[in-house]
Amino acid sequence: MNLTEYINKNQDCYYLDGDKDETMGVSLQKVDTVEKIKRIDTTLLTDCHQLYITARGSALASINGKRYELNTSNYADLLPNSHCQLLNATEDIQLYIILMNEPFLMDILKNKPPFPANYVMKRNSNPVVNINIGQMPNVTDGLEMIIRLFDDKGHIFRKEMLRCTFKMLLLDLGSAVIRTMKNTEMKDNTTRQDELVKLFIGLVHERYKEEHTANYYAEQLCVTPQYLNRVVKKNINSTITECIQKILMGNICKQLKENNHNLQQIANEFGFADQATFTKYFKRNMGCTPKEYREK
């Protein structure tokens, strides 16, 4: 079934065809009752790009044999030769169905789709797209503007305006998708950074007696010292070196106060080459020698 045949079967569709090319067309349906949802059947469509945009409520759909929920601020983007059957919906459903054939898409987008390069590949594996609910009003406003233009049959430039408005709608969807992807990437990046800091602190607690350098910990965590230092500084307001020193010096001071090991033994235990190196390191960080600290 092609788009024209679908339009003839569904009288509630708004439909725009081409002035000179009758094969070029787009349709829009607004579905706002469960009864209408159950009457929709696009399973036989073969030549259309299909968009199912949920402005309110949720719907259950079978897409290419797999069930998906279309919730508020979701939309399903189906490539030609995909099959969708709407099975049910909540009572407050407000769903917009846009069917566009290839000539129409090529005409309004000029082979420059407003979506990321990997967008089509992702839609092959999962046709449902989540967008930030804050972006949904722009999309809904665009859909309602299209309906008003369809209803305004006396508008002198109605077809031209409709083409422009459909293009604006796709640009809004593209913008919403890209912004949502960026926000998700930022959240994922923050989560990864938090995990990296936890791994770093845990590793320092395990290895502070043997390893005192930033390079060692960065290498163990498979990142550069510069990156690790930037992430640690951002999350806990201390550099890698400051973290290592804090943990190392805390344990050295505890040893000096709580047992009678001589300074050479303590130097050996905490990975220093000799007592002189240990004393120099201790004084640089504490402002006094290990002996002076012990005697306080």
Number of C-alpha atoms within 10 A of each C-alpha: 12 14 22 17 10 17 17 10 10 14 10 13 19 17 17 19 15 15 10 7 10 11 16 20 21 28 20 22 20 20 18 18 16 18 12 13 23 13 12 16 15 19 16 14 20 16 17 25 20 24 19 24 27 23 23 21 17 21 24 17 21 16 19 14 11 9 14 16 17 25 21 21 22 21 23 23 20 23 17 16 15 21 18 23 20 24 16 19 24 16 14 14 21 21 25 20 20 22 25 21 20 15 16 22 22 13 13 17 14 9 9 9 16 17 16 12 9 8 16 15 10 12 15 13 8 15 20 22 17 16 21 16 13 9 17 21 12 14 20 19 12 20 23 13 16 22 16 12 17 19 12 11 11 9 11 9 10 17 17 9 15 19 19 14 18 20 19 17 20 20 17 19 22 18 17 22 21 17 15 18 16 12 13 13 12 12 12 12 12 14 11 12 17 16 11 17 21 13 14 21 16 11 15 22 12 11 15 18 19 13 18 19 14 20 16 13 23 18 12 12 16 10 14 15 18 12 11 24 18 15 20 21 16 13 13 11 12 16 18 27 12 13 19 24 19 14 15 19 18 11 14 19 15 11 14 18 13 10 9 11 12 11 17 15 13 19 20 15 12 19 14 20 11 14 16 13 11 21 18 14 17 19 14 11 12 12 12 14 17 20 12 10 15 16 9 6
